[in-house]
């Protein structure tokens, strides 16, 4: 059995929820114009080293979240929602990013369960 087939047949409901949430996050990034069609290749150890939070979400967070859902190996916690809150609603309020902030908080909650 190929690994991809194994993962498709053995996904938990948490895996499915995480993948769905990540798809929602990607869709929202695209709909509000925060998605890059040709993003740079990133080799960063944290989001502060990325050119922008949006690029980090696209190039690091989303691929890592999808990999975690495919393998069932999750971190003990996630604070991407808090990072987004600081990015979009701390010193100034960025209205178009508020749904993205909510989706990222929902992702954090899914990781906890």
N, C-alpha and C positions, 0 to 999 in steps of 0.2 A: 504494500500500500504506500503510495506517495505521501509525503509529509502534508502537502496541501490538501489532499483528500482526507487525511486523518483529522486535520484541524477543522475542516468543514463539517465532518460528521460528529465531532466531539466538542463543539463549542457549548459552553454553558450559557445560561440566560444572561449572566453578567457579561460574558464576552460579547454576546449579541447587543446588549444595551450599550456597552462601551463603543463598539464599532458604529452603531447607529448615532451615538452622540458625537463621535469624531466626524462622521459624515456631515452632521448638522453644523458643526463648527467650521468645517471646510466650506460648506455651502454659504454660511454667513460671511466668512472672510471674503468670499468671491462677490457676494451680493452687495457688500458695502465698499467694495473697491480696495480691500486690504490684501488681496492676493496678487502675487507677482507671476506673470506668465513665464519669465526666465529668471528664477531666483538664483542667487549665488550659491556655490557649494560652501557649506559651513562646516567647520571643525572647531566647535566651541565647547567649553565645559559648562557654561551656564548662559542664561538668556541675556545677561548684561554684556556679554562679549559679542553678541550678534549686532548687525547693523541696525536692526529695529526689532521690537517685540513681535510685530507681525511676521517678519522673516523668520524669526525663531519659531513661532507657532507653525508656520508652513514647513520649514526645513528640518526641524528637530522634534518638536512636540508631536505633531500629527504622525509622522512615521514611527516614532517610538511608542505612541499610544496604540497604533494599529498592530505593531509587533507584539506588544504586551497582550492585547486581546487575542491574537492568533496563537500565542504560546501559553496563555493563561498565567503568565508571570507578571504580577503587578507590584508596583512599589507599595510600601507601607502607607503612604499618604500622598496627597497631591495638593499643591497650593497655587495652581495655575489661575484659579478664579481670583484669588487675592492679588496675584501679580497683575492680572488684567484690571482689577479695581484700582490699583495704584497707577497703572498706566493711563487709564481712561476716565477716572473719576476722582482723582486725588487733588491735584493742584488746579485742574480745569476739568470741566464736564464735557465729554465728547458724546453727544447724543446718539450718533449713528452706531456707536460701539456698545450700547447698553444691552442689546440682545446677545451679543458675543460674550459680554461679561457674565450674563446669566447662564449661558450655555457652558461656559468654563467652570462656573461654580457648580453646576449640575454634574459635570464631569468629576469634579473633586468629590462630590457626595457618592457617586457611583464607585469610585475607588475605595472609599471607606467601607462599603458593604461587602 
